[in-house]
Amino acid sequence: MKREHLFPLDFVRVLAAVSIVVFHYNAVTFMEPIVNKPILLFFNYANGSMGHIGVSLFFILAGASLMYSSMEKLDLKTYFKKRFLAIYPLYWTVYAAFFVYNYLIKHNFAFDKPLSRLLLTAVGMDGYLNYLIPNYYLLGEWFIGCILLIYLMFPALRACMLRWPVLTLVGTALIYIPLTLFYPFQMDIQFFFLLRVPEVLFGMYFIKYLYGTRQQREKYDWKWGLASFIGVFTVMTVKTSLPVPFKILWTGIPLFLFLVWVGQFIKNTVVKKGISIFSSYTFAIYLVHHILVGKFVFPLIGRPVGRLENYLVFWKYFVFISIAGAVFYWLSRILTGIAALLWGSAVSWLNCRKDTTKR
């Protein structure tokens, strides 16, 4: 049975993507101190940055989306096939384009590392492991590798949650809290995949117990909106000395709850359709935005820039990466379709050869 489309999740996904794009635009400004211009919206809040907001929302969305699509049953073969197709064709297409441009055409980077390390790129772990094994990382940052590890964990997380919902929470806390307080690894603490599991689990529990059925959604009323708003307002304005993962979790959960509640008030069909379409391009936009931002910021170096001009430059940048993301999205789908046709033809030819040999 086809499930009802949850538009509020699309709404949250778009806002998460926008927050990451704005964050990196501002971050490039800070990296270039002679770019004298104001920031967009804000860069930091009392307990973190806008980047923390967007990434946390994406992890919660991952748990919610995966749980919603597998409420009754999870077929592992279908699950891993869908995850593969959702990540790799688009990732490889975008990477290939920027690799050819930066390494082969413009020679912006040198082949100064073993070519065997391109294998890390092929499996999507280059950005995640670049701090430890310098490689040919270009796009996607640490998030790609981290979410891939989360996808590998999801079937086990789902099975545990459905069978032992309380015990799963307790077990996760017993790992999460000590690991946060006594973090022993060189990797930045917010990048370590086990410390993002609580966000993913929250998204799963949210669907299972709060929002997965029509009856549950009808009860998701103003009380949830008010309570989550109080949580968001507090974390945004009251500075604490908590470890970073605790702050991020405190930010992501109430903000997700609040934005889902707000998303329910969007009723215009055209607006909803536009947001949902844009939502399908967010991963592609995420892949291209970081490597393209310099093309718009660097020309501003050496002169003061007013707030209005800065917003206009950002708007041009945002439109550009949105179009680029959509182009890469459809290009990857076309290439995937061609690959599937070629694979099907090859299999048919081999089967015909086998039948001919038997005769």
C-alpha positions in Angstrom: 0.0 0.0 0.0 1.3 3.4 -1.0 2.0 5.6 2.0 0.8 9.2 2.3 3.5 11.7 1.4 4.7 13.6 4.5 5.1 17.1 3.2 6.4 18.6 6.5 9.5 16.4 6.1 10.1 18.0 2.7 9.7 21.4 4.3 12.3 20.6 7.0 14.7 19.2 4.5 14.6 22.4 2.4 15.2 24.6 5.4 18.1 22.3 6.6 19.7 22.6 3.2 19.3 26.3 3.1 20.9 26.7 6.5 23.9 24.7 5.4 24.3 26.7 2.3 24.1 30.0 4.2 26.5 28.7 6.9 29.2 27.8 4.3 28.7 31.1 2.5 29.3 33.0 5.7 32.2 30.6 6.6 34.0 31.4 3.4 33.6 35.1 4.2 35.3 34.5 7.6 38.1 32.5 5.9 38.9 35.5 3.7 39.3 38.4 6.3 39.8 41.0 3.6 36.3 40.3 2.3 34.7 43.1 4.3 31.0 42.3 4.3 28.2 41.5 6.8 27.1 38.0 7.4 23.8 36.6 6.2 21.1 36.0 8.9 23.4 34.7 11.6 26.5 32.5 11.9 26.5 31.4 15.6 23.8 31.1 18.2 24.2 30.7 22.0 25.2 27.0 21.8 26.4 26.4 18.2 26.4 27.4 14.6 23.9 27.4 11.8 25.9 24.4 10.3 25.0 22.4 13.5 21.4 23.1 12.9 21.3 21.9 9.3 23.3 18.8 9.8 21.3 17.7 12.9 18.1 18.2 11.0 19.4 16.0 8.2 20.3 13.1 10.6 16.9 13.3 12.2 15.3 13.4 8.8 17.3 10.3 7.7 15.9 8.3 10.7 12.4 9.6 10.1 12.3 8.9 6.4 13.8 5.5 6.6 11.5 4.5 9.4 8.4 5.8 7.5 9.3 3.8 4.4 9.8 0.6 6.4 7.1 0.7 9.0 5.7 -2.7 8.1 8.6 -4.5 6.5 12.3 -4.0 5.6 13.6 -6.1 2.8 17.3 -5.8 3.0 18.0 -6.3 -0.7 15.5 -3.6 -1.7 16.8 -1.3 1.1 20.4 -1.4 0.2 19.6 -1.1 -3.5 17.6 2.1 -2.8 20.3 3.5 -0.6 22.9 2.8 -3.2 20.9 4.5 -6.0 20.1 7.4 -3.7 23.7 8.2 -3.0 26.3 6.9 -5.5 25.1 7.7 -9.0 24.6 11.4 -8.1 27.8 11.5 -6.0 29.9 9.9 -8.7 28.5 12.1 -11.4 29.1 15.3 -9.5 32.6 14.2 -8.4 33.6 13.2 -11.9 32.6 16.6 -13.3 34.6 18.5 -10.7 37.5 16.1 -10.8 37.9 16.6 -14.6 37.6 20.4 -14.2 39.9 20.8 -11.3 42.5 18.2 -11.9 42.6 17.6 -15.7 41.5 20.9 -17.2 42.4 23.7 -14.8 45.2 21.9 -12.9 44.0 23.5 -9.6 45.2 20.5 -7.7 48.2 18.2 -8.1 48.3 14.4 -8.2 50.5 14.4 -5.1 48.8 11.5 -3.3 48.7 7.8 -4.3 46.0 7.3 -6.9 44.9 4.2 -5.0 43.3 6.6 -2.6 40.7 7.4 -5.2 39.1 4.2 -3.9 38.1 6.2 -0.8 36.3 8.5 -3.1 34.6 5.6 -5.0 33.1 4.4 -1.8 32.2 7.8 -0.5 34.6 7.9 2.5 37.2 10.4 1.2 35.8 13.4 3.1 35.2 11.4 6.2 38.7 10.0 6.4 40.6 12.9 4.9 41.9 14.0 8.3 43.6 10.7 8.7 44.4 9.6 5.1 44.9 12.6 2.8 43.2 11.8 -0.5 41.4 13.3 -3.5 38.4 14.6 -1.5 36.5 17.4 -3.4 32.9 17.5 -2.2 30.4 16.2 0.3 32.7 16.8 3.3 32.5 14.4 6.3 28.7 14.0 6.1 28.7 11.5 3.2 30.8 9.0 4.9 29.0 9.4 8.2 25.5 9.0 6.7 26.7 5.9 4.8 27.8 4.3 8.1 24.4 5.3 9.5 22.6 3.6 6.6 24.6 0.4 7.2 23.5 0.5 10.9 19.8 1.3 10.2 18.5 -2.3 9.7 20.0 -3.3 13.1 18.7 -0.1 14.8 15.3 -0.6 13.4 15.1 -4.3 14.6 16.3 -3.3 18.1 13.9 -0.4 18.3 10.8 -2.4 17.2 11.6 -5.3 19.5 13.0 -3.5 22.5 12.0 0.2 22.3 12.9 1.1 25.9 16.0 -1.0 26.1 17.3 0.4 22.8 17.1 3.9 24.2 18.8 2.9 27.4 21.6 1.0 25.5 22.1 4.0 23.2 22.4 6.4 26.2 24.9 4.1 27.9 27.1 4.4 24.8 26.4 8.0 23.9 26.9 9.7 27.2 30.3 8.2 28.3 31.6 8.4 24.7 30.8 12.1 24.6 32.2 12.9 28.1 35.4 10.9 27.5 35.8 11.1 23.8 39.2 9.5 22.9 39.6 9.9 19.1 41.4 12.3 16.9 38.4 12.8 14.6 36.3 15.9 15.4 33.7 14.8 18.0 30.7 16.0 16.0 31.8 13.9 13.0 32.0 10.5 14.8 29.1 8.4 13.5 28.1 6.8 16.8 27.5 10.2 18.3 24.9 10.9 15.5 22.9 7.8 16.3 20.7 9.5 18.9 19.5 12.0 16.2 18.7 9.2 13.8 16.9 7.2 16.5 14.9 10.2 17.5 13.6 10.5 13.9 12.7 6.8 14.0 10.8 7.1 17.3 9.1 10.2 16.0 7.6 8.3 13.1 6.8 5.2 15.1 5.1 7.0 18.1 4.2 10.5 17.1 3.7 11.0 13.3 3.7 7.8 11.4 -0.1 7.4 11.1 -2.9 9.8 10.2 -4.4 9.4 13.7 -1.0 10.4 15.2 -0.7 13.4 12.9 -4.1 14.7 13.8 -3.0 14.8 17.5 0.2 16.7 16.6 -1.3 20.1 17.5 -0.3 23.4 19.0 0.9 21.9 22.3 3.8 20.3 20.4 4.4 23.5 18.6 4.6 25.6 21.8 6.7 23.1 23.7 9.2 22.7 20.9 9.4 26.5 20.4 10.3 26.9 24.0 13.1 24.4 23.6 14.4 26.1 20.4 14.2 29.6 22.0 16.1 28.3 25.1 18.9 26.6 23.2 19.3 29.6 20.9 19.6 32.2 23.7 20.9 30.6 26.9 24.5 29.8 26.7 25.7 26.5 28.4 29.0 24.7 28.9 27.6 21.3 27.7 29.7 19.2 25.4 29.1 19.9 21.7 27.1 16.7 20.9 24.7 17.4 23.7 24.2 21.0 22.5 23.6 19.8 18.9 21.1 17.2 20.1 19.3 19.8 22.2 19.1 22.1 19.1 18.1 19.5 16.5 15.3 17.8 18.3 13.1 20.7 19.3 13.7 22.6 16.1 12.7 19.5 14.1 9.5 19.2 16.1 8.7 22.8 15.7 9.4 22.9 11.9 7.2 19.8 11.3 4.4 21.6 13.2 4.9 24.8 11.2 5.0 22.7 7.9 1.5 21.5 8.6 0.1 25.0 8.1 1.3 25.2 4.5 -1.8 24.4 2.4 -1.2 26.0 -1.0 -0.9 23.2 -3.5 1.6 25.1 -5.8 3.8 26.1 -2.9 3.8 22.6 -1.5 4.6 21.1 -4.9 7.5 23.6 -5.4 9.0 22.8 -1.9 8.7 19.1 -2.5 10.4 19.3 -5.9 13.2 21.5 -4.4 13.5 18.9 -1.6 14.4 16.2 -4.1 17.3 18.3 -5.3 18.8 19.1 -1.8 21.4 16.3 -1.9 22.6 17.5 -5.3 22.8 21.1 -4.0 24.6 19.9 -0.9 27.2 18.2 -3.2 27.9 21.2 -5.4 27.5 24.2 -3.1 30.7 24.1 -1.1 33.0 23.9 -4.1 31.2 26.6 -6.0 30.9 29.2 -3.2 34.3 30.7 -3.9 33.3 31.6 -7.4 30.9 34.2 -6.0 32.7 35.3 -2.8 36.3 35.7 -4.1 35.5 38.4 -6.6 34.4 40.6 -3.7 37.9 40.5 -2.1 39.6 43.9 -1.7 36.6 46.1 -1.3 33.8 46.7 1.3 30.4 45.2 0.5 27.1 46.5 1.8 24.4 44.3 3.2 22.1 44.7 0.2 24.9 43.7 -2.3 25.9 40.8 -0.1 22.3 39.4 -0.2 22.1 39.9 -4.0 25.4 38.0 -4.4 24.1 35.3 -2.2 20.8 35.1 -4.2 22.7 34.7 -7.5 24.9 32.0 -5.8 21.8 30.2 -4.5 20.0 30.3 -7.8 23.2 29.0 -9.5 23.8 26.1 -7.2 20.1 25.2 -7.3 20.1 25.0 -11.1 23.5 23.1 -11.1 22.1 20.7 -8.5 19.0 20.1 -10.6 21.1 19.5 -13.8 23.3 17.0 -12.0 20.3 15.3 -10.4 18.7 14.7 -13.8 22.1 13.9 -15.5 22.8 11.2 -12.9 19.3 9.7 -13.4 19.8 9.6 -17.2 23.2 8.0 -16.8 21.8 5.5 -14.3 19.1 4.7 -16.8 21.6 4.2 -19.6 23.7 2.0 -17.3 20.7 -0.1 -16.4 19.8 -0.6 -20.1 23.4 -1.6 -21.0 23.5 -4.0 -18.0 20.1 -5.5 -19.0 21.3 -6.0 -22.6 24.5 -7.6 -21.4 22.7 -10.0 -19.2 20.2 -10.9 -22.0 23.1 -11.5 -24.4 24.9 -13.7 -21.9 21.7 -15.7 -21.3 21.2 -16.1 -25.1 24.8 -17.3 -25.4 24.2 -19.9 -22.6 21.0 -21.1 -24.3 22.8 -21.4 -27.7 25.7 -23.4 -26.1 23.3 -25.8 -24.4 21.6 -26.5 -27.7 
